[in-house]
Amino acid sequence: MNTQHKYDNGTASYGLNKSSQNDLLDRMNEFINSMRVHGKTSLLPFQKGIIVSNTSLKNLFIDMKETYGLSYILTRKLDQDGLENLYSFLKGMLESANNDMTVLDLKYW
C-alpha cells in the first residue's frame, strides 16, 4: 500500500479498496501481535511501531475523510520529512542551530 499515485503499478491508494486494505492491515496486526522474537514474552519496539502505524493509517483516513472529504491517501507521502524540515526552520529562526535544542523545547516556544 505504499503508493505515490492514485493507482501505483496496480496497487490502489489506501481508501480506494478500504475493506480489503483494512483486512490486510488487521491480519498483519494479528500476525505481528502473535509473533515473539527470541523467546521474548512482550512485543519489541519495532512490532509496536508496526501496529501503531497500521492503526494510525486507518484513523487518519477516517479523520481526513470526515474533515476534508478525501477519498484516498497517498501513503508514500506519510513520512516525517516535513516535520524535520519545519523543526530545522524553527531552530534557524530561533538562532539556536548551535545549541542543544530538542523538539520538546518547541512545546514552550
N, C-alpha and C positions, 0 to 999 in steps of 0.2 A: 504493500500500500504506500510505498514511498514514491509519490507521483509529483511530477513537475508540471504536467499539463492535465487537462480535464480527463482525457484518456491517454495514458502514457504506455505505449507498447502493449496495448490490450488490457492494461490494468486501469480500472476505474478509480478516480479520486474518492477519498473517503466521503461517504454520504450518498453517492450515486447508486450504490448497491448495499445500503446500510444493513439490511437484515443478515446477509451472508457475511459482510465485513465484521459486524458485531459478533456473529457466531464464531468467526475465526479468532477474534480478539479474546472472546470468552474461553475458547478451547486452549488458546495459548496461555492465558492466565491460570487455568486449571493445571496445565502441564507444569508451568514454572512453579506454581504453588506446591505441587506434589513432588517436585524434584529436590533431592537432597545431595549436596556436594560433599564428598569426602566424609560421609557419615555425620555431618552436622545435623542437629535437630531443628534448627531455625533457618530461615531464609537468609541468604547472603545479600549484601547491598545491591549487587547487580540484579538479583532476582526481584527485590523490592522495587528497584528502578524500572524494570520492565513492566511490572504490574501497575505502578503509578503512571507510567507513560501511556499505557493502553487505556486505563480508566480516565485519564486526563483528556485524551483524544475524544473519547465518547462524550464526556461532559462539555468540552469545548465546542463540539459540534452542536449540541443541544442549545447552549448559550448563544452561539453565533447565529443559529437559525432563528431563535426566538427574537433576538435583538436586532439583527440586520437582514434576516430573510435569506441567508446564504443557503445554497443547495449542495455544496460540496466544499471540501478543504483540500488544498494542495499541500500534502503532508511534508514534502521536501522543504517547504518554506518554514516549517516549525523547527527552528533552532535558536540558539542563544546569541547568534552573531549580532542581531540588532540591539540586544541588551548590553553586550560588551562594548559596542560602538558608542552607545549612549553614555555608559559609565566612563569611558575614556574621554568623551567630550566634556562631561561634567567635571571630571578631575582637572582637565585643562582649564575650564572656566574658573575653577576654584584655585588655580595656580598651585595645585598640590601634586603635580606629577612626580616630584622628588620625595614626597613623604610617604608614610605608611598608611594612607587612607584605604579603607576597605569599603565594600559595598554597603555594609551595615552603617557606616558613617553617613551615607546619603539619607538614611532614615531621619536624621536630625538636622538636615540641611534645609 
